[in-house]
């Protein structure tokens, strides 16, 4: 995809909130703020990486964008249109699909591969004859490197990597423009991860796809992403170009997160100091006031407890949500 | 190529490209095996279940086909010919005995189909009555289970998939139905329906089986679906958290599609197992209702009513009680053992 095309926003989310009600005690329930006021946009043909530790709301963001969870508040804009009514969502489902994390539970064990891949075609009635459906399925299987003999087999007959390819073929069935990849490689072997990641790259070039790539493996994300967003406890803390964020992280959480990435050169590794955070991630049911990171932040001041810092553009295309970015750098 | 045996040079003749045929030979595709095929294989390995299955098939076929060619019928009183005096020699025959006119026929060289189990106090061939009774019992068991299956599956899957308030309301209704005494309901319904349906049934096929059996079906439909519904709801509650359900939702599928394509096929094993185990319990219910006189209308026999009738002559003709009781036991035992075999074969958690 040319650089010029990358200027147009394909997906834009504004102040997205997703609260789940959790029962605490018999009659009381409290909102769990899985995603709290997150805004970002993804440009056409771009890959946005979304990283953060377990439970920080990455997956919820991905699912809420696709309206699998009804957003508590906030807006989702796709291609200049607000996605709101059921009719919008129905149309949206033909353009935006999802690849799931677990290649084992995301494929129905009672369906053949061709039925799994063909399911979105069946749901949207995207073919006229059986022959047309078969051809489309074989074409999709070709995209992801599966043989046509595999079509009549069941998911349990495949390895993890092959299953993930089936899942990817299914997500491509409706000819989407936008794919949410929810940790698509974290359940795979490292060698298979590389194959699948490269396949994502190739498919993006071939089909002009836009990805929201959710992962916790920072090296994988750096490899595939144009821009990277870092989440902590349901909030976006930093958003910048992939290389920028790796070379000059500003937010103390991103710094600590990136210092945990292993470096293959022992000399550099010894020179780099790991920033080890004290304490655990607080429960999202009981999030700290103000900046969510203040309980573990070495630079926290009383101001941090009072208000949540806004996401500000510190340098070109580099956004950080911190009250004292100058103290850290 | 002429090279020394000790040379390290590779003989390139050993490395010619494979022909298409050789490639074909190397690709060995095992025929795809489905979960169902695997389970049937496991089931056939279980001898007890296989034998029970054949017994059930045999009894079913016998119950269907024997009445078609048997010379006697279940309500024909032998020895009663219009315009002739009643021939009392046909009443209460012991097994393999014949009535007076039949003995005359045998003497004249003709063959007569024997009364294998004798006849009853009204001169009806007991064997064919047992066969008819089996037919009724099996039919009641089978159809009652189908009714339970359809209602339980529909309601259970809706409750499990919809969750929330819908689930809450349905499950409270289920709890209420659980608390009703089912026998009392059957008896009440049969006496009410008997009055209501008296005239309405005349001339239809249903008139023969009678309002009691219909009220039995209604009771099954109204009361017995609850355990099936609970079972299926539980299954669906756990299955709907699977990612393939989410994947289907992400592709735009609606509730009906997800239930029919994803959830129910994955409950399949539970469904057939509990249906197989439901049949004997329905047969049992029918039998003891008939025994209490709430079953099929006379002269139609069922295994329970045959046993009940036999009580009158129990000291002289004990086999009239033993035969239908044995048939009930055989059917129920076979179905139960077969159901257990099904569970072992279809429950993958037991198979490690």
HADDOCK unambig.tbl for C-alpha pairs under 7 A between the chains (distance, minus, plus):
assign (segid A and resid 68 and name CA) (segid B and resid 250 and name CA) 6.47 0.50 0.50
assign (segid A and resid 90 and name CA) (segid B and resid 252 and name CA) 6.44 0.50 0.50
assign (segid A and resid 93 and name CA) (segid B and resid 250 and name CA) 6.80 0.50 0.50
assign (segid A and resid 93 and name CA) (segid B and resid 251 and name CA) 6.00 0.50 0.50
assign (segid A and resid 93 and name CA) (segid B and resid 252 and name CA) 5.89 0.50 0.50
assign (segid A and resid 97 and name CA) (segid B and resid 250 and name CA) 6.47 0.50 0.50
assign (segid A and resid 97 and name CA) (segid B and resid 251 and name CA) 6.74 0.50 0.50
assign (segid A and resid 98 and name CA) (segid B and resid 250 and name CA) 6.90 0.50 0.50
assign (segid A and resid 105 and name CA) (segid B and resid 242 and name CA) 5.89 0.50 0.50
assign (segid A and resid 105 and name CA) (segid B and resid 243 and name CA) 5.41 0.50 0.50
assign (segid A and resid 105 and name CA) (segid B and resid 244 and name CA) 6.23 0.50 0.50
assign (segid A and resid 106 and name CA) (segid B and resid 242 and name CA) 6.85 0.50 0.50
assign (segid A and resid 106 and name CA) (segid B and resid 243 and name CA) 4.37 0.50 0.50
assign (segid A and resid 106 and name CA) (segid B and resid 244 and name CA) 4.04 0.50 0.50
assign (segid A and resid 106 and name CA) (segid B and resid 247 and name CA) 6.73 0.50 0.50
assign (segid A and resid 107 and name CA) (segid B and resid 244 and name CA) 5.21 0.50 0.50
assign (segid A and resid 108 and name CA) (segid B and resid 244 and name CA) 5.72 0.50 0.50
assign (segid A and resid 108 and name CA) (segid B and resid 262 and name CA) 6.81 0.50 0.50
assign (segid A and resid 110 and name CA) (segid B and resid 265 and name CA) 6.82 0.50 0.50
assign (segid A and resid 110 and name CA) (segid B and resid 266 and name CA) 6.77 0.50 0.50
assign (segid A and resid 120 and name CA) (segid B and resid 251 and name CA) 5.41 0.50 0.50
assign (segid A and resid 123 and name CA) (segid B and resid 252 and name CA) 6.83 0.50 0.50
assign (segid A and resid 123 and name CA) (segid B and resid 253 and name CA) 6.11 0.50 0.50
assign (segid A and resid 153 and name CA) (segid B and resid 32 and name CA) 5.78 0.50 0.50
